Amino acid sequence: MQLKLEKKIWPLNQSFNISRGSKNEAVTIELKLTHDGYIGRGECVPYSRYNETPDTVIKEFDKIKFQLENNKIDNNSLQKLMEPGSARNALDCALYDLNLKTNKISSWDFFKVKKPSEVETCYTIVLDDVKKMTQDAKDHANYPILKIKVDEKNLREALEEIRSVAPNPKIILDANEGLSVQSLDKLINFLDQMDIALMEQPVDSSKDSDLEFLSSPVPLCADESFHNYNDIQTIFKKYDYINIKLDKTGGLTEAFKIAKKTKELNKGIMIGCMVGSSLSMMPALLLHEYADYIDLDGPCFLKQDQVDGLSYSEGLINLTSNMCWG
């Protein structure tokens, strides 16, 4: 087995703005495993919000490289060798991809998941001045779901203007920890009147304990507050939904475990992503049968995606026979 890691920089077609800041490029780590002439690939997005950098992610593989290249690691043993996070995600997905190619089986058959011809996904409207956000919503008013990045300053005005030009789509708001519990409490009735389907991560993950006592007609979804399987024990005291991202769970293996347990608890699931290429989105799509909402539009922000990437059209992800993973 040979391991190769490559840092890739993907220029964006527009600035990606959220309440914490903005960026004009996506940085990924692509992992390749070569064995017996077959190549398995995985991708992760090192995320500073979780104290990750490309260098720290690459360094994690120094500890396990010898075992990996001597075929001592598989998807099950990996769960104990590495902590949940983006590095483990890239390796978990690459191991699956290599196994699928070696055994000439599709990911859908291997995981016993029905392959859809298309999947409904959110279209993200980034945080900007209200005029630009409203025009973006108007241009995509025929899409099934709009996910709007907001902060405390622009929320009311932006939402009123967007609803006036896009009355039909479901709307999800994502504050990326940009509100307080107090400000959210004052906004709840307004959000209900605006027919908001879901409110994602309204407050800072370190200050969300009071959400347990907030009565909200709009379901609340944990993103930054939810990472891995162990969080299930307490997360649904505060939230109705969780956002499962492979870069947080540490790969597809734990993500499946989380999704199954969440549905046993009769709670909601969003399948989400960082801004990355189709190589990140393909494994996450295997969770589509568990999802109430899918938010896998990351490649839509790239000027250029992977070869054999996913195809996006009017809020739908289209899958073809030749894909870059699985």
C-alpha positions in Angstrom: 0.0 0.0 0.0 1.3 3.5 -0.9 -0.1 6.7 0.7 0.0 10.0 -1.1 -1.3 13.3 0.3 -1.8 16.5 -1.7 -2.9 19.9 -0.6 -5.2 21.5 -3.2 -6.5 25.0 -3.5 -9.8 25.6 -5.3 -10.6 29.2 -6.3 -14.2 30.1 -5.7 -16.6 31.7 -8.1 -17.8 34.1 -5.5 -16.9 35.1 -1.9 -18.3 32.6 0.6 -19.5 34.8 3.5 -20.8 33.7 6.8 -21.2 35.4 10.2 -17.6 34.4 11.2 -15.9 35.7 8.1 -15.4 35.1 4.4 -13.1 33.3 2.0 -12.3 33.2 -1.7 -10.8 29.8 -2.0 -11.3 26.3 -0.6 -8.4 24.3 0.7 -8.6 20.5 0.7 -6.3 17.6 1.4 -6.7 14.8 -1.2 -5.6 11.3 -0.1 -4.7 8.5 -2.5 -4.1 4.9 -1.6 -2.5 2.7 -4.2 -2.5 -1.1 -3.9 -2.2 -3.8 -6.6 -2.7 -1.2 -9.4 -5.9 0.2 -7.9 -6.3 3.8 -6.4 -8.6 4.8 -3.7 -9.3 8.5 -3.1 -10.6 10.6 -0.3 -10.9 14.3 0.4 -11.2 16.4 3.5 -11.4 20.1 4.3 -9.2 21.2 7.2 -11.4 23.7 9.1 -10.0 26.4 11.4 -13.2 26.5 13.4 -12.2 23.1 14.7 -8.5 24.0 15.2 -7.5 22.3 12.0 -5.0 23.4 9.3 -3.6 21.6 6.2 -0.4 21.1 8.1 -2.0 19.6 11.2 -4.1 17.3 9.1 -1.1 16.0 7.1 0.9 15.5 10.2 -1.7 13.2 11.7 -0.8 10.6 9.1 2.8 10.4 10.3 1.6 8.4 13.3 -0.1 5.7 11.2 1.7 5.7 7.9 3.8 2.5 8.7 0.8 0.5 9.7 -1.3 1.8 6.8 1.3 1.0 4.1 1.8 -2.5 5.6 -2.0 -3.2 5.3 -2.6 -3.2 9.0 -5.5 -0.7 8.9 -9.0 -1.1 7.7 -12.2 1.0 8.1 -13.0 -0.7 11.4 -9.6 -0.5 13.1 -9.2 3.1 11.9 -12.0 4.2 14.3 -9.7 3.5 17.3 -6.5 4.7 15.7 -7.6 8.3 14.8 -9.8 10.8 16.5 -13.0 12.0 14.6 -12.1 14.9 12.3 -11.2 15.7 8.7 -8.0 13.6 8.5 -9.8 10.4 9.5 -12.6 11.2 7.1 -10.2 11.4 4.1 -8.6 8.0 5.0 -12.0 6.4 5.8 -13.4 7.3 2.4 -10.2 6.4 0.6 -10.1 2.9 2.2 -13.7 2.4 1.1 -13.0 3.6 -2.4 -10.0 1.3 -2.8 -12.0 -1.6 -1.5 -14.8 -0.9 -4.0 -12.4 -0.6 -6.9 -10.5 -3.7 -5.9 -13.7 -5.8 -5.7 -15.3 -4.1 -8.7 -18.5 -3.3 -6.7 -20.3 0.1 -6.6 -20.7 2.0 -3.3 -24.5 1.6 -3.6 -24.3 -2.1 -3.8 -21.7 -2.4 -1.1 -23.6 -0.3 1.4 -27.0 -1.7 0.2 -28.3 1.8 -0.5 -30.7 2.5 -3.4 -29.0 4.8 -5.9 -31.2 7.8 -6.8 -31.2 9.4 -10.2 -31.3 12.8 -8.5 -31.3 14.2 -5.0 -32.8 17.5 -3.8 -30.2 19.8 -2.2 -30.1 23.2 -0.6 -29.0 26.2 -2.6 -26.9 28.5 -0.3 -27.3 32.3 -0.4 -24.2 33.7 1.3 -24.2 36.6 3.7 -24.0 39.9 1.8 -25.8 43.2 1.6 -29.5 42.7 1.4 -29.9 43.8 -2.2 -27.4 41.2 -3.4 -28.9 38.4 -1.3 -32.4 39.3 -2.5 -31.3 39.2 -6.2 -29.7 35.8 -5.6 -32.9 34.5 -4.1 -35.0 35.9 -7.0 -32.7 34.2 -9.5 -33.2 30.9 -7.7 -36.8 31.3 -6.6 -37.7 28.1 -8.5 -35.3 26.0 -6.4 -36.9 23.7 -3.8 -34.8 24.8 -0.8 -32.9 28.0 -0.1 -30.4 28.1 2.7 -29.7 31.6 3.8 -26.6 32.7 5.7 -27.6 35.4 8.2 -26.3 37.4 11.2 -28.1 39.4 13.8 -27.8 42.7 11.8 -29.3 41.6 8.5 -31.7 38.8 9.4 -35.1 40.6 9.5 -34.6 42.8 6.5 -33.0 40.1 4.4 -35.7 37.6 5.2 -38.6 39.9 4.4 -37.0 40.9 1.1 -36.2 37.4 0.2 -39.6 36.1 1.0 -41.1 38.8 -1.2 -39.3 37.5 -4.3 -39.1 33.8 -3.3 -42.4 32.9 -1.7 -42.4 29.2 -2.6 -39.1 27.5 -1.6 -38.5 26.0 1.8 -36.1 28.3 3.7 -33.4 27.2 6.1 -31.6 29.9 8.0 -28.0 29.4 9.1 -26.5 31.9 11.6 -23.2 30.0 12.1 -23.3 30.9 15.8 -24.1 34.6 15.0 -27.0 35.1 17.4 -27.6 35.0 21.2 -30.2 33.0 22.9 -31.9 36.2 23.9 -32.0 37.6 20.4 -33.2 34.3 19.0 -36.1 34.3 21.6 -37.2 37.7 20.3 -37.0 36.5 16.7 -38.9 33.2 17.1 -42.4 34.5 16.3 -41.1 36.4 13.3 -39.3 33.3 11.9 -42.5 31.3 12.3 -44.5 34.0 10.4 -41.9 33.8 7.6 -42.5 30.0 7.4 -38.9 29.1 8.2 -38.4 25.3 7.9 -35.3 25.0 10.0 -32.9 27.3 11.9 -29.3 26.0 11.9 -26.8 26.7 14.7 -28.3 30.0 15.9 -25.9 30.5 18.8 -22.3 29.8 19.8 -21.8 26.2 20.6 -20.3 27.1 24.0 -23.3 29.2 24.9 -26.2 27.1 23.7 -27.2 25.4 27.0 -30.2 27.7 27.5 -31.7 26.4 24.2 -33.0 23.5 26.3 -35.5 26.0 27.9 -36.4 27.8 24.7 -39.8 26.9 23.2 -39.4 27.3 19.5 -42.1 26.5 16.8 -39.2 26.5 14.3 -37.0 23.4 14.6 -33.4 24.0 15.6 -30.5 22.2 14.0 -27.0 21.7 15.6 -24.0 22.1 13.4 -21.0 23.5 15.3 -22.5 22.0 18.4 -22.5 18.5 17.0 -19.5 16.5 15.9 -19.5 12.7 16.6 -21.5 9.8 18.0 -20.7 10.7 21.6 -22.6 14.0 21.2 -25.9 12.2 20.7 -26.2 11.7 24.4 -26.9 15.3 25.1 -27.5 17.1 21.8 -31.2 16.5 21.5 -31.9 18.2 24.8 -31.2 21.5 22.9 -31.8 20.7 19.2 -34.4 18.9 17.1 -32.0 18.1 14.2 -28.3 17.5 13.7 -26.1 18.4 10.7 -23.9 15.3 9.9 -20.7 16.3 8.1 -18.1 13.7 7.3 -15.3 16.1 8.2 -16.7 16.3 11.7 -17.6 12.6 12.2 -14.3 11.4 10.9 -15.7 9.7 7.9 -18.6 7.6 6.5 -18.2 4.7 9.0 -19.2 6.9 12.0 -21.7 8.9 10.0 -23.7 5.8 9.3 -23.6 4.9 13.0 -24.9 8.4 13.9 -27.6 8.4 11.2 -29.0 5.1 12.3 -29.1 6.0 16.0 -30.7 9.4 15.3 -33.5 7.9 13.4 -34.0 5.4 16.2 -34.5 8.4 18.4 -37.0 9.9 15.8 -34.9 13.1 15.4 -34.1 15.0 12.3 -31.0 14.9 10.1 -29.4 17.3 7.7 -26.5 15.9 5.6 -24.1 18.8 5.2 -20.6 19.6 3.9 -17.7 22.1 4.0 -16.9 23.9 0.7 -15.1 21.2 -1.2 -15.2 19.2 -4.4 -17.4 16.4 -5.5 -14.9 14.0 -4.0 -16.2 15.1 -0.6 -19.9 15.0 -1.6 -20.1 11.5 -3.1 -19.5 9.5 0.1 -22.0 11.8 2.0 -24.7 11.1 -0.6 -24.8 7.5 0.6 -26.6 8.8 3.7 -29.5 10.2 1.6 -32.1 7.7 2.8 -31.6 9.0 6.4 -31.8 12.7 5.5 -34.6 15.1 6.0 -32.5 17.8 4.3 -29.4 17.5 2.1 -27.0 20.4 1.9 -24.3 19.2 -0.4 -23.9 22.2 -2.8 -20.2 22.8 -1.9 -18.9 22.2 -5.5 -21.3 24.9 -6.8 -18.9 27.5 -5.3 -15.8 26.2 -7.1 -14.7 27.7 -10.4 -13.7 24.1 -11.4 -14.7 20.8 -9.8 -13.2 17.3 -10.0 -13.3 15.4 -13.3 -16.3 13.2 -13.2 -17.9 15.3 -10.5 -21.6 15.7 -9.6 -23.9 17.7 -11.8 -26.2 20.4 -10.3 -29.3 21.7 -11.9 -32.1 23.9 -10.3 -31.5 22.6 -6.8 -31.0 18.9 -7.8 -27.9 16.8 -7.7 -27.7 14.5 -10.7 -25.7 11.3 -10.5 -24.1 9.7 -13.6 -22.5 6.3 -14.2 -18.9 7.6 -14.1 -18.2 9.3 -10.8 -15.0 10.4 -9.1 -15.6 8.2 -6.0 -17.3 4.9 -5.3 
